[in-house]
């Protein structure tokens, strides 16, 4: 199993992959559907969710816009508190 990539903020580590995967799964979506809606490939989305790739800020913003709550950014910020 591949080690998940993480972001570091001070002394905190943020694992983005589970946040992205949980958002999609809690909405009951398949990867192929969400990837198409976001305009990214399903393989790229799978790599993001598996922690093999880092999402760009643009992709994080696309998630936040798509889920219409700032969910991704809120989840990331909450891990820093």
RAZIZI-V582725 format. One record per residue. N is the residue number from 1. RES is the residue in one small letter. PHI is phi in whole degrees, 0 to 359 (* if undefined). NEAR is the number of other C-alpha atoms within 10 Angstrom. D_LAST is the distance of its C-alpha to the last C-alpha in whole Angstrom. Layout:
# RAZIZI-V582725
n=N res=RES phi=PHI near=NEAR d_last=D_LAST
n=N res=RES phi=PHI near=NEAR d_last=D_LAST
This chain:
# RAZIZI-V582725
n=1 res=x phi=* near=4 d_last=29
n=2 res=x phi=286 near=7 d_last=27
n=3 res=x phi=284 near=8 d_last=24
n=4 res=x phi=287 near=16 d_last=21
n=5 res=x phi=283 near=17 d_last=20
n=6 res=x phi=227 near=16 d_last=17
n=7 res=x phi=259 near=11 d_last=15
n=8 res=x phi=246 near=11 d_last=14
n=9 res=x phi=226 near=9 d_last=11
n=10 res=x phi=63 near=7 d_last=12
n=11 res=x phi=259 near=6 d_last=12
n=12 res=x phi=251 near=12 d_last=9
n=13 res=x phi=245 near=13 d_last=12
n=14 res=x phi=246 near=17 d_last=11
n=15 res=x phi=261 near=17 d_last=14
n=16 res=x phi=284 near=23 d_last=15
n=17 res=x phi=309 near=22 d_last=19
n=18 res=x phi=295 near=15 d_last=18
n=19 res=x phi=294 near=17 d_last=16
n=20 res=x phi=296 near=21 d_last=19
n=21 res=x phi=296 near=18 d_last=21
n=22 res=x phi=296 near=12 d_last=20
n=23 res=x phi=300 near=17 d_last=20
n=24 res=x phi=295 near=18 d_last=24
n=25 res=x phi=294 near=12 d_last=25
n=26 res=x phi=292 near=8 d_last=23
n=27 res=x phi=272 near=9 d_last=25
n=28 res=x phi=71 near=9 d_last=28
n=29 res=x phi=258 near=13 d_last=29
n=30 res=x phi=271 near=11 d_last=31
n=31 res=x phi=304 near=19 d_last=30
n=32 res=x phi=298 near=15 d_last=33
n=33 res=x phi=293 near=12 d_last=32
n=34 res=x phi=295 near=17 d_last=29
n=35 res=x phi=301 near=17 d_last=30
n=36 res=x phi=297 near=12 d_last=33
n=37 res=x phi=294 near=12 d_last=31
n=38 res=x phi=274 near=16 d_last=29
n=39 res=x phi=78 near=11 d_last=32
n=40 res=x phi=236 near=13 d_last=31
n=41 res=x phi=282 near=15 d_last=33
n=42 res=x phi=294 near=17 d_last=32
n=43 res=x phi=293 near=12 d_last=32
n=44 res=x phi=296 near=16 d_last=29
n=45 res=x phi=299 near=24 d_last=27
n=46 res=x phi=299 near=17 d_last=28
n=47 res=x phi=294 near=15 d_last=27
n=48 res=x phi=298 near=21 d_last=24
n=49 res=x phi=290 near=22 d_last=23
n=50 res=x phi=272 near=20 d_last=24
n=51 res=x phi=80 near=21 d_last=22
n=52 res=x phi=273 near=17 d_last=25
n=53 res=x phi=226 near=17 d_last=25
n=54 res=x phi=269 near=20 d_last=22
n=55 res=x phi=283 near=18 d_last=21
n=56 res=x phi=284 near=9 d_last=22
n=57 res=x phi=299 near=10 d_last=20
n=58 res=x phi=299 near=9 d_last=23
n=59 res=x phi=292 near=16 d_last=23
n=60 res=x phi=299 near=18 d_last=19
n=61 res=x phi=295 near=16 d_last=20
n=62 res=x phi=296 near=17 d_last=23
n=63 res=x phi=300 near=21 d_last=21
n=64 res=x phi=300 near=17 d_last=19
n=65 res=x phi=293 near=14 d_last=23
n=66 res=x phi=298 near=14 d_last=24
n=67 res=x phi=276 near=14 d_last=22
n=68 res=x phi=53 near=10 d_last=22
n=69 res=x phi=223 near=11 d_last=19
n=70 res=x phi=69 near=16 d_last=16
n=71 res=x phi=307 near=19 d_last=15
n=72 res=x phi=293 near=21 d_last=15
n=73 res=x phi=294 near=15 d_last=13
n=74 res=x phi=299 near=11 d_last=11
n=75 res=x phi=297 near=15 d_last=10
n=76 res=x phi=294 near=15 d_last=9
n=77 res=x phi=299 near=11 d_last=7
n=78 res=x phi=297 near=9 d_last=5
n=79 res=x phi=288 near=11 d_last=6
n=80 res=x phi=274 near=13 d_last=4
n=81 res=x phi=279 near=6 d_last=0
